[in-house]
């Protein structure tokens, strides 16, 4: 079974936002996704040389993005 749980990395330790339903000393495999936004990952494709946070804010703004477009 797979679980997706948010966590924060502090002082060399991953601290989970919620407990996992696992047995004591159960072995697991951990895959770490550093959760970089799509806007920041695709920044180079646009040729943008400015602040990546500006692009991310524009991409996530419901009035500026495609989220408000009618469904086709």
Residue pairs with C-beta under 8 A, 6 or more apart in sequence:
3 20
3 21
5 16
5 17
5 18
5 20
6 16
6 17
7 14
7 15
7 16
7 17
8 14
8 15
8 17
9 15
14 30
22 28
37 56
37 59
37 60
38 59
39 52
39 55
39 56
39 58
39 59
39 60
40 52
40 55
40 56
43 52
43 55
46 55
48 55
58 64
58 65
59 65
62 68
